[in-house]
Amino acid sequence: MPISFDSIRSISQEQALERAHAAKAKLGDKLTILGHHYQADEIVKMADITGDSLELSRKAAKVTSEYIVFCGVHFMAESADMLTADWQKVILPDLAAGCSMADMATHEELEAAIEYLEQDVGLSILPVTYVNSSAAVKKVVGAHGGVVCTSSNAAKIVTWALGQEDKTILFVPDQHLGRNTSFKLGVPLDKMPVWDPQTHDGGAGESAYKAARVILWKGHCSVHTRMNKADIDHWRATDPDRRILVHPECTFEVTQNADMAGSTSYILDVLANAPAGSKWAVGTEVNLVKRVAAMHKDKDIQPLSRVQCLCSTMFRIDPWHLCWVLENLAEGTVVNQIEVDDQTRRLATEALDRMLELSK
């Protein structure tokens, strides 16, 4: 009989963490907990492996334990399931931990866009999907010879895609990562029209798509787009010595006005190697900014925005849900297992494997 979540949610956070640690100890090497950098501190402390999307994709493929509890969001757990063996079980502590960006592109919408652009406009489309997308979207990308990318390897992946000169890139679903990355690689803004999936023809006009080098899906990160140029202007005016460091999911205006922009791993490396006494305003998820500030107390690290930029879906992975799945596993019951069907796994894994090969 599974342990009910209702029996756990009424206990204190301290009790939930204590019981989660006990269940983890009981499971021993049968369990590996993966934790994304955006998780709250108490979850990160429970994780055996932490990282951004690329790091966790690579490391998930090497995990040898039977149970993999993924403290992240749904698309990450799907990727872990696709990159691990059939006998391994991937568990997401809260199935409601989704991603609003991933929800902005469905596999039906992507198929329709590719069909229109190829049949009506006459293009040959090479789809590139950000890892923040569903397994079903990755399946479509794999079926069309495309590739997955993360913010860490986007420049490598887009460079490879631009090298396919007979192809037009369709970058899904984050227009900002696609625009920022492609612009840095020399693609002008007027060669990057936006595709709006809410219209049958994308909305930019046939001539814009014919002239395009990269077509950008109309999607975004609800956290990173909350940061704006006014936040940068505030720091420039009040503390001109402070360096501005942002994630490439921020808007073009923000990345262009920042001092530096890069992935989560890049941000962590920059701050770790920054000189003592240096001052930073960091444009990314607030849990990560606060954690890095606590790690490097010899530096002044502040969130870029005065608004709390929190990934609320990532925050759904809390001590109570983690305790619930671990105690069930310790009793031999698997709850919240993430399973990708065989056909989706095969085609989506082609796109993921292509990413990992190009990222070497």
N, C-alpha and C positions, 0 to 999 in steps of 0.2 A: 504494500500500500504506500503510494508516494506521500511524502511529507507535504502538507499544504502550505502555500505561501501565507495564507491567513494566520497560521499558527506562529509565524515568524515576524510579521510586520508590526506587531504590537510591542516587541521587545526594544530595548534601547540600542542605539548605534554601537555602543561599547560591547554590549552583549552579542550583537550580531557579528561583530568583528572577532570577538573571542571564540565564538562557536565556529566561525568560518576558518579560523586558524587551526582549530582542533580537527575539523573535517579534512582540511588540507594535509595535516600531518598524518592522519589515518590513511589517506589515499597514497601518500608517498610518491614514488616515481611513476605511478599510473596516471598522474595529473601534471599538466603544465598550464599555468595561467598566463595568458598574453594580455598586456595592458597598453592601450594607446596613450600617447603623451597628453591628450586632452582630458583624460580621466581625473577625477578628484584625487587628492593626495592619499586618502585612506585606501583607495583601490590600487593606485600605483604601487603602494608599499606591499600589497598582497601579490603583485605580479612577479612571475619568474623571469619574464622577458618583457621589456618595454621598448617602444620605438614608434616611428611614424608608419605610414601605410607601406612604404617600400621595405623598410626594415622588417616589419612584422610579416609581410608576404614572403620574404626570403627565409626568415627564421621559422615560420610555420611549416615550410616544406621540409625542414630538417628535424622537427620535433619527433621523438620516438615514443612518447607516452600514449596510452590508450585514449585518455580524455584530454581535450584541449578546451579550456574555458576561455572564451574570447571576450575580454572587457573592452568593447568597442561598439560599433554599430553593425547593422544587419549585413551590409554589403561586404564588410571586412570578414565577418564570420563565413559568408558564402565563399569568399576567395580562399580562406583557410581550408574549408571543406574540399575545394577543388584541387588544392595543392598538397593534400595529405592522402594517406592510404585509405582504402575502403574500410579497413578494420578499425580505423581511428574515428572517434566521435567528437564533433565540434559542437560546443554548447554556447548559446548566447544567454546571459543571465536574465535579460528582460527583452522579450520579443518586440516590444514597442520601441526599442532603441533603433530608430531608423535614421534616415538622412534626407533632409528636405531637398538638397541638391540632387541626390540620386533619384528622387521622386519626380524631378523635372524632365526626365527622359524615360519613356517607356520603350520596350522593344517594338511595339506596334508603330509608335511614332517614328522611331529610327528607321525601320523597314520602309515606311511610307516616304520618308525624306530621301532615302537612297534611291528608291524607285523613281521618284519624281525627278531628282537631279540627273539621274542617268538616262531615263527614257524620254523625259520632256525637255530637259535642258541640254542633254547630250554630253554630260561629263562622265568621267571615270572616277568614281569616288573611292578614296582610301579612308576608312573611318578610324579615328583615334579616340578612345574613350579614357577619360580620367578614371582612376580606380574607384572613385566615388560614384559608382553606377551599379545597377543590379546585375546578377549573373545572367539574366535574360538579355540585357543590353550587351554584355560582354560576348554572349553567344552570337548575336547578330554581327558584332565586330569581327569575331573569329571566322564566321562564315564568309565574310567579305574580304578576308586577307588582311584585316587590320590588327591593331595592337592596343594594349593597355598602357597607360603611363601613370606616374605619381608626380607630385610636385617636385620630388627630388630628382627624378630622371626625365622630366618633361623636355628639357632642352635636347638631351640625347635622342629621345624618341621622335620629337618633331624634326630634328636635323635629319634623321633617317627617312622620315616620311617625305620631307621636302626633296630628298634625293630621288624620289620616284617621280620623275619629271612629267610623266604622262598622266599623273594622278592629281586630283584636287582633294585636299584634306578636308574632312568633316570632323571637327573637334567637338566632342560631346562630354559631359553636359555643361562644363564650367566655361562660359565665354571669357571670363577674366583671366584665368590661367592660360587659356588658348591664345588670347590677344597679347598678354604680357610676354609670354614665351616666344611667340612668333615674331613679335616686333623686335625683340632683342636679337633674333636671328636674321633680321633684315627684311621682313615682310612688311610693306607699308600698310597703314590703316585702311586705305581705300581698296586694298586687295583682301580684306577680311570682312565681308558682309555677314550679318547675323541671320540665322535661320530660326524663325518663330514656329514651333511645332503646333501652335494653336491655329495656324493658317494652312491651307492645303498646298500653297506654293511658297511658303517660307517668308513672304512679305517683303523681301528686299528687291525683287524684280529679276527677271531672267538675265538681263544684261549684266547685272552686278554679280550674279553667280557664275556666268560664263567668264568674267574677267577675274574671278577670285583665285587666290592661291590657297587660302584657308577659309573655310566657312565655319562660323562659330555658332554653336547651339545657344539658344536663349535660356541659359541657366546660370545659377550663381550660388555662392555660399551665403546663407543668411547671417552668419557670424561675421565674416570678413568684410562683407559689403556694408556693415554698420559703421565702419571706420571711413572717415572722409577727409578731404583736404583741410577742412576747418580744424580738425584735430591736429594736423601737422602745423597749420598756421599758428595755433595756440602755443605749441611748444617753441616754434621759431621765435615768437614774440616774447615769450616769458623766460625762455631758457635756451638761447641760441647755441650754446655749446653742446646741447644734448643731441645725440645722433638718433636718426629715425630709421628703424629696421622693421620691415614688414614682410608679410607672407604674400606670394604671388596670386592668391585667390582674392586679394584686394583689387579694387578698381584700377584701371589704367591711370587715372588722375592721381591716385594715392601712390602707386608704385613709381610713377614718374617724378613725383615730388619728394619721395623718401630718399635717404642716403644710400640704403641698401635694401635689396629684396631677395628672398630665397625661401626654400622649404623649411619645414620644422627642424630637420636635422641641420640645415645651414644656419638657422637662427641660433640653435643650441651651440654649434661650433663657434660662431662669431662671438657670442657672449662668454663662452668658456675661455676664449683666447684674448679677450679684450683686456686692456691694461687696468690695473686697480685704480679706482677713482674715476673711471670713465662713466659717462651718463648716457642712458639709452631710453628711448620711448619705443616700445615694441608693439607692432600691430598684428596680433594673433590672439588666439583663444585665451581668456583671462586666467584659467586654471594653470595653464602652462607658464604664462608670464609670472604669476605669483610664485610658482615652484622654482623657476630659474632665479628669480630675485632672492629667494631664501637660500638657494645653493651658492650664490655669489654675492655675499654680503659686503664684499670689498668694492662693489660697483653699485651705482644707483640705477636700478632697472625699474621702469614704470610702464603700465599699460599705455598705449598710444591714445586710446579713446577714454573720455571721461564717463562714457556709458559702459555698463558691464557687458562685455561681449563674451557671452557664455554659450557653449554648445549644449543646449538643453537636452537634446536627445542622447548625447554621450553621457550626460549627467544622470540619465535614468539607470545606469549601472551603479547601484548603490550597495552598501554593506548588507542590506536585508536580502536583496535578490542574489547577491553572491553567496551569502550564507545558505540560502534556500537550495541553490543548485548544487553546492558542495556537499551539504548534508544528505541530499538525495543520492548523489554519486557514492558517498561513503556507505550508504545503505544498499547500493546496487541498483538504483533506479536512475535512469537517464531522463532528464526533463529538458525541454527547450533545445532539442537537437536540431541543428541546421543541416539539411540534406539537399544537395543539388542533384537533379535527375541526370541520368547518364548522358543523354544527348547534349543537354546544356553544358554539362561538365566537359565533354569532349571538345566542343567548339570554343567555349569560353577559355578553357585551359590552353588552347592553341594561342589565343591572344595574350594570355598571361605569360606563357612560356616564351613567346616572342619578346615580350617586355624584359623578362629576366635575362634572356640571351643578349639583347641589345644593351643592357645595363652593366654588363661585365666590364 
